[in-house]
Amino acid sequence: MSSLDLKFSINFIYKWSSNLGMKHTLKVTLFLVSLFFVAQVVGLLVTVGYMDQEAAREAGEIRFEELPYDIDRPPVEQKSSFIFIFIAILVGTILVLLLIRFKKTMLWRLWFFLAVVLSLSIAFSAFINPYIAFLLSLILSVFKIFKPNIYIHNITEVFVYGGLAAIFVPVMNLFAVFILLMLISIYDFIAVFKIKHMVTMAKFQTKSKMFAGLLIPYKRGKIGNGKKEGMVKKVVKTAILGGGDIGFPLLFSGVVMKGMMVDYGMVAGFLRTLIIPVIVSAFLFLLFVKGKKDRFYPAMPVLTAGCFFGYGVLLLINLI
């Protein structure tokens, strides 16, 4: 195929996707879904980094090493851990809404900064010395908050949720993560379509340039919702995917991975678990394909369906 034919084919695909009425262009959609998938894989690798592999080989069970910096995981029972996590999410949401209501942007900036430093430090510590991990996290977080650009923002977001997975995957079992995803899906639907406070939070975070999630601007290098050129404010359209939409499917995959590794070993268990992120990514792509432009959608019901479907496929494969 000549370069001219290839260019024609690409242009045809872009025009075809535009005619479908997709929420975003095909290029932006593929980029966003690809970053989502990378975040899932990186998060699983971070989780593996905290597994005591020697104990797993000797005892035939998955044990986790302590977190760095003397951080303790929540002291909860695995089967009821979803209660603690769900309540924490509700409390966090109320606090963010209060910050928005009283326009306390600086407090939100400080909270966001500390959360990013902590999560990145835990994630990086799975691969490198904790002190070096903290220094690297601090530098990246300073740039992320005070000198934001699209590259640092998305690179850090890819790792942030691995840090959260390292905290919560060890304290959850399959029952708890199933219930948590169902509760979050119901909550997400109500928060977007009924109460609509999730839309308010998304707009506030994007406007403040401190968004918890992935951001793909339609123009390279842009971040936020616009810039000033002279006396005219030019709006830069941006595709977003909330942090919860990345983190909760990762928690599900991480908990499933624990069981897979007990049954099939570390490497085989990890590779089998990747079936879930692949299928969830496909569900996310379909959500963007079916979604309408300039409308907000609750992604978690779709992603939860993808998680459950992926787990069903995994069970079928294990039976073969």
LUMFIGU-919450 format. One record per atom (N, C-alpha, C): x, y, z; residue in three letters. Coordinates in steps of 0.1 Angstrom, whole numbers, plus 5000, padded with zeros to 4 digits. Example, Ala and Ser with C-alpha at 12.3 -4.5 7.8 and 13.67 -1.06 7.14 Angstrom:
513249435078ALA;512349555078ALA;513249675078ALA;512849785071SER;513749895071SER;512950005079SER;
// end
This chain:
500849885000MET;500050005000MET;500950125000MET;500650224991SER;501450344990SER;501050445002SER;501950545004SER;501650635015SER;500450715012SER;500150734999LEU;498950814995LEU;497650734998LEU;497750604995ASP;496650514999ASP;496350505014ASP;497550505021LEU;497350495036LEU;496750625041LEU;497250735036LYS;496650865040LYS;495150875037LYS;494750825025PHE;493350825022PHE;492550735031PHE;493150625035SER;492450525043SER;492150585057SER;493250655062ILE;493150715076ILE;492050825076ILE;492150905065ASN;491151015064ASN;489750965063ASN;489550855056PHE;488250795054PHE;487750745068PHE;488650675076ILE;488250625089ILE;487850745098ILE;488550855098TYR;488250965106TYR;486851025102TYR;486651035089LYS;485351095085LYS;484250995088LYS;484450865087TRP;483450765090TRP;483150775105TRP;484150785114SER;483850785128SER;483150915132SER;483451025125SER;482751155128SER;481251135124SER;480951065114ASN;479551045109ASN;478750955119ASN;479550885127LEU;478850795137LEU;478250875149LEU;478751005150GLY;478251085161GLY;478951045174GLY;480250995173MET;480950955185MET;481151075195MET;481251045208LYS;481451145218LYS;482751225215LYS;483851155211HIS;485051225207HIS;485551165193HIS;486551235187THR;487051185175THR;487651045177THR;487850965166LEU;488350835168LEU;489850835173LEU;490550935169LYS;491950945173LYS;492050975188LYS;491251065193VAL;491251105207VAL;490650985216VAL;489650915210THR;489050805217THR;490050695219THR;490750655208LEU;491750555209LEU;492950585218LEU;493350715218PHE;494350755227PHE;493950745242PHE;492750785245LEU;492150785258LEU;492050635263LEU;491450555255VAL;491250415259VAL;492650345260VAL;493550375252SER;494950315253SER;495550355266SER;495450485270LEU;496050525283LEU;495350455295LEU;494050435293PHE;493250365304PHE;493850225305PHE;494050155294PHE;494550025295PHE;495950015301PHE;496850115297VAL;498150125302VAL;498150145317VAL;497250225322ALA;497050255336ALA;496650125344ALA;495850045337GLN;495449915344GLN;496649825345GLN;497449805334VAL;498549715334VAL;499649765344VAL;499849895344VAL;500849955354VAL;500349935368VAL;499049955370GLY;498549935384GLY;498749785389GLY;498449695380LEU;498649555383LEU;500149525386LEU;501049585378LEU;502449565381LEU;502949625394LEU;502349735398VAL;502649795411VAL;502149705422VAL;500949645420THR;500449555430THR;501349435432THR;501749375420VAL;502649265421VAL;503949305428VAL;504449425426GLY;505649475433GLY;505549465448GLY;504349465453TYR;504249465468TYR;503949325473TYR;503849225464MET;503649085468MET;504949025473MET;504848945484ASP;505948875489ASP;506048745481ASP;506848755470GLN;506848635461GLN;507548515467GLN;508448535476GLU;509148415482GLU;508148345491GLU;507248415499ALA;506248355507ALA;505248285498ALA;504948345487ALA;503948285478ALA;504348155473ALA;505648145470ARG;506248015465ARG;506247915476ARG;506547955488GLU;506747855499GLU;505347815505GLU;504447915507ALA;503247885514ALA;502047865504ALA;502247895492GLY;501147875482GLY;499947975484GLY;500248095490GLU;499348195491GLU;499948335489GLU;499048435486ILE;499548565483ILE;499648645496ILE;500848695499ARG;501048785510ARG;501648915505ARG;501349025512PHE;501749155508PHE;502749215518PHE;503749285512GLU;504749345520GLU;504149475526GLU;504749535536GLU;504349655542GLU;504549775532GLU;503649875534LEU;503849995526LEU;505050075531LEU;505650155522PRO;506750245527PRO;506250355536PRO;507250425542TYR;507050545550TYR;506150515563TYR;506050385567ASP;505250345579ASP;503750375577ASP;503350365565ILE;501950385562ILE;501250245564ILE;500150255571ASP;499350125574ASP;498150125564ASP;497850005560ARG;496649985552ARG;495449985562ARG;494250015557PRO;493050025566PRO;492849885573PRO;492649895586PRO;492449775594PRO;491049725594PRO;490649665582VAL;489349625580VAL;489349475576VAL;488249405578GLU;488049275573GLU;487849275558GLU;488449175551GLN;488349175536GLN;486849175531GLN;486049095538LYS;484649075533LYS;483849205535LYS;484149285544SER;483349405547SER;484149535543SER;485249525537SER;486149635533SER;485349735524SER;484449685516PHE;483749775507PHE;482949885515PHE;482549855527ILE;481749955535ILE;482750075538ILE;483950045543PHE;484850145546PHE;485250235534PHE;485450165523ILE;485850235510ILE;484750325505ILE;483550265505PHE;482350345500PHE;482050465509PHE;482150445522ILE;481850565531ILE;482950665529ILE;484250625527ALA;485350715525ALA;485050795512ALA;484550735502ILE;484250805489ILE;483150905491ILE;482150875498LEU;481050965501LEU;481551085509LEU;482351065519VAL;482851175527VAL;483751265519VAL;484651195511GLY;485551275502GLY;484751365492GLY;483651305487THR;482851385478THR;482251505484THR;481751485496ILE;481151595504ILE;482151705506ILE;483351665510LEU;484351765513LEU;484751845500LEU;484851775489VAL;485151845476VAL;484051945472VAL;482751895474LEU;481651985471LEU;481652105480LEU;482052095493LEU;482152205502LEU;483252305497LEU;484352245492LEU;485452335487LEU;484952415475LEU;484152345467ILE;483652415455ILE;482652515459ILE;481752485468ARG;480752575473ARG;481252705478ARG;482352695486PHE;482952805493PHE;484252855485PHE;484452805473LYS;485452855464LYS;486852845471LYS;487152735478LYS;488452715484LYS;489352645475LYS;489752705464THR;490652645454THR;491952605460THR;492552695469MET;493852665474MET;493852545483MET;492752525490LEU;492652395499LEU;492552275490LEU;491852285479TRP;491752175469TRP;493152145463TRP;493852255460ARG;495152245454ARG;496152165464ARG;496052205477LEU;496952145487LEU;496551995488LEU;495251965489TRP;494751825491TRP;495151745479TRP;494951795467PHE;495351725455PHE;496851695454PHE;497651795458PHE;499051785458PHE;499551675467PHE;499051675479LEU;499451575489LEU;499051435485LEU;497751425479ALA;497251295475ALA;498151235463ALA;498551325454VAL;499351285443VAL;500751235448VAL;501351315456VAL;502651285462VAL;502651145469VAL;501651125477LEU;501550995484LEU;501350885475LEU;500350895466SER;500050785457SER;501250745448SER;501850855442LEU;503050825433LEU;504150765441LEU;504450815453SER;505550755461SER;505350605464SER;504050565467ILE;503750425469ILE;503950345457ILE;503450405445ALA;503550335433ALA;505050315428ALA;505850425429PHE;507250415425PHE;508050325434PHE;507650325447SER;508450235456SER;508350095454SER;507350055445ALA;507249915441ALA;508449875432ALA;509149975426PHE;510149945417PHE;511550005421PHE;511550115428ILE;512850175432ILE;512850205447ILE;513950255452ASN;514150285466ASN;513150385470ASN;512450365482PRO;511450455486PRO;511850605487PRO;513050635491TYR;513450775492TYR;513650835479TYR;514150765469ILE;514250815455ILE;512850825450ILE;511950735453ALA;510550735448ALA;509850865453ALA;510150895466PHE;509451015472PHE;509951145465PHE;511251155463LEU;511851275456LEU;511351285442LEU;511251175435LEU;510751175421LEU;509251215421LEU;508551165431SER;507051195432SER;506851345435SER;507751395444LEU;507651535448LEU;507851635436LEU;508951595428ILE;509251685417ILE;508151675406ILE;507651555403LEU;506551545393LEU;505251615398LEU;504951605411SER;503751665416SER;503851815416SER;505051875418VAL;505152015417VAL;504952065403VAL;505451995393PHE;505152025380PHE;503752005376PHE;503151895381LYS;501751865378LYS;500851975383LYS;501052025395ILE;500152125401ILE;500452265396ILE;501752305396PHE;502152445394PHE;502552475380PHE;503052375372LYS;503452395359LYS;502852285350LYS;501452285350PRO;500852175343PRO;501052165328PRO;501352045323ASN;501252015309ASN;500751875307ASN;500251855296ILE;499451725293ILE;500251605295ILE;501551615292TYR;502451495293TYR;502651445308TYR;503051545316ILE;503251515330ILE;501951475337ILE;500951545333HIS;499651505339HIS;499251365337HIS;499251315324ASN;498851185321ASN;499851075326ASN;501151105325ILE;502151005330ILE;501950985345ILE;501751085352THR;501451065367THR;500150995370THR;499151035362GLU;497850965364GLU;497950815361GLU;498750775352VAL;498950635349VAL;499450555361VAL;500350625369PHE;500950555381PHE;500150575394PHE;499350685395VAL;498650725407VAL;497850605412VAL;497050545403TYR;496050445407TYR;496750315411TYR;497950295406GLY;498750175411GLY;499050195426GLY;499350315430GLY;499550335444GLY;498350305453GLY;497150345448LEU;495950325455LEU;495650175455LEU;495950105444ALA;495749955444ALA;496649885454ALA;497849935456ALA;498749875465ALA;498249885480ALA;497449985482ILE;496850005495ILE;495649915497ILE;494749915487PHE;493449855490PHE;493249715484PHE;493949665474VAL;493849535469VAL;494049425480VAL;495149445489PRO;495349345499PRO;494349335509PRO;493449435511VAL;492449435522VAL;491049395516VAL;490949355504MET;489749325498MET;489649175493MET;488549115493ASN;488348985486ASN;487349005475ASN;487048895468LEU;486248905456LEU;484848945459LEU;484248905470PHE;482948945474PHE;482849095476PHE;483849145483ALA;483849285486ALA;483949375474ALA;484849335465VAL;485049415453VAL;483849405443VAL;483149295443PHE;481949285435PHE;480849385441PHE;480649385454ILE;479649475460ILE;480049615458ILE;481349645459LEU;481849785458LEU;481549835444LEU;481849755434LEU;481649805420LEU;480149825417LEU;479249745423MET;477849765421MET;477349885428MET;477849915440LEU;477450035447LEU;477950165440LEU;479250155435ILE;479750265428ILE;479050295415ILE;478650195409SER;477850205396SER;476550275398SER;475850235409ILE;474550305412ILE;474750445416ILE;475850465424TYR;476150605429TYR;476550695417TYR;477350635408ASP;477750715396ASP;476550755387ASP;475650665385PHE;474450685377PHE;473650805383PHE;473450795397ILE;472650895404ILE;473451035403ILE;474751025406ALA;475551145407ALA;475651225393ALA;475551155382VAL;475651215369VAL;474251255364VAL;473351165364PHE;472051185358PHE;470951255367PHE;471051235380LYS;470051275389LYS;470451405397LYS;471351385406ILE;471851495414ILE;472751585406ILE;473551525397LYS;474451595388LYS;475651665395LYS;475951625407HIS;477151685414HIS;478451635408HIS;478451515402MET;479651465396MET;480051555384MET;479051605377VAL;479351695366VAL;479951825371VAL;479351875382THR;479951995388THR;481351975393THR;481651855398MET;483051835403MET;483951815391MET;483551755380ALA;484351745368ALA;484751875362ALA;483751965361LYS;483952095356LYS;484852175365LYS;484752165378PHE;485552245387PHE;487052195386PHE;487252065386GLN;488552015385GLN;489252055372GLN;488552045361THR;489052075348THR;489452225347THR;488552315353LYS;488752455352LYS;489952495361LYS;490152425372SER;491252455382SER;492552395377SER;492452315366LYS;493652245360LYS;494252145370LYS;493452085379MET;493851985388MET;492751875387MET;492751805376PHE;491751695374PHE;492251565378PHE;491551485386ALA;491851355389ALA;491351255379ALA;492251225369GLY;491851145358GLY;492651175346GLY;492351115335LEU;493051135322LEU;492451255315LEU;493351325308LEU;492951445300LEU;493651435287LEU;492851445276ILE;493351435263ILE;492851565255ILE;493551665254PRO;493151785247PRO;493151755232PRO;492251825224TYR;492251805210TYR;493351875203TYR;494051965210LYS;495252025205LYS;496451985214LYS;497551945208ARG;498751905215ARG;499252005224ARG;499551965237GLY;500252045246GLY;499252135255GLY;497952135251LYS;497052215259LYS;496552135270LYS;496252215281ILE;495552155293ILE;494652255299ILE;493652215305GLY;492652305311GLY;491552325301GLY;490752435303ASN;489652455294ASN;489752585285ASN;490952635284GLY;491152745275GLY;492352835278GLY;492752925269LYS;493853015272LYS;493453155266LYS;494153255270LYS;493853385265LYS;494853425254LYS;494353475243GLU;495153525232GLU;494653665230GLU;495453755235GLY;495053895235GLY;493853915244GLY;492753965238MET;491553985246MET;490553875244MET;490953765236VAL;489953665233VAL;490453535240VAL;489453475246LYS;489753345252LYS;489453225243LYS;490453155240LYS;490253045230LYS;490052915238LYS;488852845236VAL;488552725243VAL;489152605236VAL;489852525244VAL;490452405238VAL;489652285243VAL;488952215234LYS;488152095238LYS;489051985243LYS;488551925254THR;489351825261THR;488451695264THR;489051585261ALA;488351455265ALA;488851415279ALA;487951375287ILE;488351335301ILE;487851205305ILE;488551135314LEU;488051015320LEU;488451025335LEU;487451015344GLY;487651045358GLY;488450935365GLY;489150975376GLY;490050885383GLY;489350765388GLY;488150775393GLY;487350655397GLY;487150555387GLY;486950605374ASP;486750515363ASP;487950435360ASP;489150485364ILE;490350405363ILE;490650315375ILE;490450375387GLY;490850305399GLY;489950185402GLY;488650195401PHE;487750085405PHE;487949955397PHE;487949975383PRO;488249845375PRO;489649785379PRO;490649875382LEU;491949825386LEU;491849745399LEU;491049795409LEU;490849725422LEU;490249585419LEU;489249585410PHE;488649455406PHE;489649355400PHE;490449405391SER;491449325384SER;492549275394SER;492949365403GLY;493949335413GLY;493449225423GLY;492249225427VAL;491649125436VAL;491548995429VAL;491048995416VAL;490948875408VAL;492348815406VAL;493348905404MET;494748855402MET;495248775413MET;494948815426LYS;495348735437LYS;494948595436LYS;493648575433GLY;493148435432GLY;493848355420GLY;494048425409MET;494648365397MET;496048325400MET;496848405408MET;498148365411MET;498248255421MET;497348235430VAL;497248125439VAL;497047995431VAL;496248005421ASP;495847885413ASP;496847845402ASP;497447955396TYR;498347935384TYR;499747985385TYR;500048045396GLY;501448095398GLY;501448245394GLY;502648305397MET;502748455396MET;502548495381MET;503348445372VAL;503348485358VAL;502048455351VAL;501648325352ALA;500448285345ALA;499248355351ALA;499248375364GLY;498048445370GLY;497948585365GLY;499148655364PHE;499148795359PHE;498648795345PHE;499148705336LEU;498748715322LEU;497348675320LEU;496748585328ARG;495348555327ARG;494548675331ARG;494948745341THR;494148855346THR;494048965336THR;495048975327LEU;495049085317LEU;493849075308LEU;493148965308ILE;491948945300ILE;490949055304ILE;490849075317ILE;489849175323ILE;490149315318ILE;491349375319PRO;491549505314PRO;491349515299PRO;491649415291VAL;491349415277VAL;489849435274VAL;489049355281ILE;487649355278ILE;487049485284ILE;487449525295VAL;486949655301VAL;487349775292VAL;488549765286SER;488949875276SER;487949875264SER;487649755260ALA;486649745248ALA;485349805252ALA;484849775264PHE;483549835269PHE;483649985269PHE;484850035274LEU;485050185274LEU;484950245260LEU;485650175251PHE;485650225237PHE;484150225232PHE;483350125235LEU;481950125230LEU;481150235236LEU;481450275249LEU;480850385256LEU;481050515248LEU;482350535244PHE;482650655237PHE;482050655223PHE;481950535217VAL;481450525203VAL;479950565204VAL;479250515214LYS;477750535215LYS;477450665221LYS;478350725228GLY;478050855235GLY;477950965226GLY;477151065230LYS;476951185222LYS;477851295226LYS;478151385217LYS;479051495220LYS;478551585230LYS;479451645238ASP;479051745248ASP;478051695259ASP;478051565261ARG;477251515272ARG;478051435282ARG;477751435295PHE;478451365305PHE;477651225307PHE;478451125308TYR;477950985310TYR;478550925323TYR;477750845330PRO;478350765341PRO;479050645335PRO;480350645336ALA;481150535330ALA;481150405338ALA;481050425351MET;481150305360MET;480150195357MET;478850215354PRO;477950105351PRO;478550025339PRO;479050095329VAL;479550025317VAL;480849945321VAL;481750015328LEU;482949955332LEU;482749835341LEU;481849845350THR;481449735359THR;480949615351THR;480149645341ALA;479649535333ALA;480849475325ALA;481849555321GLY;483049495315GLY;483849415324GLY;483949455337CYS;484649375347CYS;484049245349CYS;482649245351PHE;481949115353PHE;482049025341PHE;481849085329PHE;481949005317PHE;483348945315PHE;484349025318GLY;485748985317GLY;486048865327GLY;485448885339TYR;485648775349TYR;484948645344TYR;483748655338GLY;483048545333GLY;483948475322GLY;484448555313VAL;485348495302VAL;486548425308VAL;487148485319LEU;488248425325LEU;487848295332LEU;486748285338LEU;486248155343LEU;486048055333LEU;485548095321LEU;485347995310LEU;486647945305LEU;487648035304ILE;488947995299ILE;489647895309ILE;489447915322ASN;490047835332ASN;489347695332ASN;488147685327LEU;487447555326LEU;487947465314LEU;488547535305ILE;488947465292ILE;490247385295ILE;
// end
